[in-house]
Amino acid sequence: MKKIVIAGGGIAALVLAKNLEKSQNVEITLVEPKDYFEVPYAQLRALVEPDSFSRTIRAPYGELLKEVTHIRKKAERIAEDTLVLADGSTEPFDFLVLVKRDIRYGIKTETGGKRERNPAEGRIGTHCRRRIRRGGTCR
């Protein structure tokens, strides 16, 4: 059985965990300090419609992810094939998924250095998207 650890919560982590729940021979662990999933872009609407809408923007991870183990701690660093948590405990993995928010907060590697951002990674600029849509390439 393969062990997959997802470090960080949010929409990407929830969608990934929900899809992985359908897989067999997989043990999934979510490492997220909050015990609930929250839709951040719905908060403004919840302020305007507090009676009807505000109850639907948060849900406990336990209700959403039935087959996932939820560890309510912050990921601190990666050491070999183990995720070290803020309290010093460790979580071994076969596969580790880092959600973008955790990378921004600086999960460190075993050497202690923060992950360097590669300028070639990330979003495609608007000018590239236009060229690709027109059938061209982008360099």
N, C-alpha and C positions, 0 to 999 in steps of 0.2 A: 504494500500500500504506500502510495506517495503522499508526502506531507507538504501541503502548500500553506505558506504563511502570507497573509495580506497585511502589510503595515500601513495603518491609516484608514480612516473612514471616509465617507463621502459617497457621491453618486457613482464614481468609477469603481470604488471598492464594493459597493452594494451590488451593482450589476454583475461584476466579475464573480462575486461569491454566489449570487443566485444562479448563475449559469453553471458554475462548478458543482453546485449541489446536485445537479442532474447526473454528474459523472459517477462512475463506479470506481472502487478501489482508490479513492482520494479522501484524505483527511484534511479538512480546511480549518484554519485558525485565523481569526481576525484580531489584530492588535490595535486597539483604539481606546483612548482614555474615557471617552463619553460612552454612556450605556444606551444612547438613542441615536437614530439616524435623523438628520434634519435637512429639509430642502431649503437652502439658504436664499434662493431667489424668490421664494414664496412669502418671505417674512413681511415685505411691504404690504402685500395684499391682506395678510393676516391682521395687520394693524387697522386696515380699513374695514374689514369684515370679521371682527373678533368672535362673534357668536357662531358663525357657520364655518369659517375657513380655518381659524387658528388651531383647531384640534387636529387637522389633517397634515400639518407640516412637520410633525415629529412622530416617530414611532420607535419603540424599543427594538434594538437589534435582535433580541431573543424572539420577538414575534415575527420579524421579517425573515430571519435566517434560522430555520429550525435545525439544520444539520451542521451548523458551523459553531465551533468553540470560540467564544468571545473572551479575550483577555483585556481587562480594563487597566492598561498601563501604557506608558509612552515608550516607543522604540528609541533606544539611545544610540546603538552602533551595531555594525555587522562584524562578526569575527568568524572567518571561515564559513562553515555552513550552519551558523547559529546567529540568531538575532538576540542581542543583549538589551534587556529592558532597563528602564530608569532606576528600578530598585535593585539592580544587579542580577536578577534572575535571567535565565536564558530560555530561548525557544528554538529548538533545532528545526531545520527545514530541508526539504529536497529542492523546493522552488520557493523563491521569495519575490513578492510583488510589492514594490514601493509606490505608494500613491503620491502624486506630485506634491501635495501639501507637506508630507513628511520630508521630502527632499529639500524643500524650501527652508524648513526648520533646521536642516543640517544633520541628518543621520550621518554618523561618521563611520569610516572604514576602520579596520583593525589598526592601521597605522596612525589613526587620529586625525587625518586630514579630511576636510569637507570635500564632498563631491564637486569636481570642477565641471562647469557647464561648457560643453562643446558648442561653439558657435554654429556648427553645421546641424546640430540637433534642433528639434523644436518645431515651431510653427513655420509654415511656408508664408512668405510675405504676400501681400495683396497683389503686387505686380506679377508674381509667379502664378498665382491662382488664375489670373486673367489669361496668361499665356497658355497654361495647361488646358483651360476650357476651350480655347480657340484651336487646340490641336498641336500647339507648340511644346517646346521643352523649356525648362528653367535651369539656369546654372547658378 
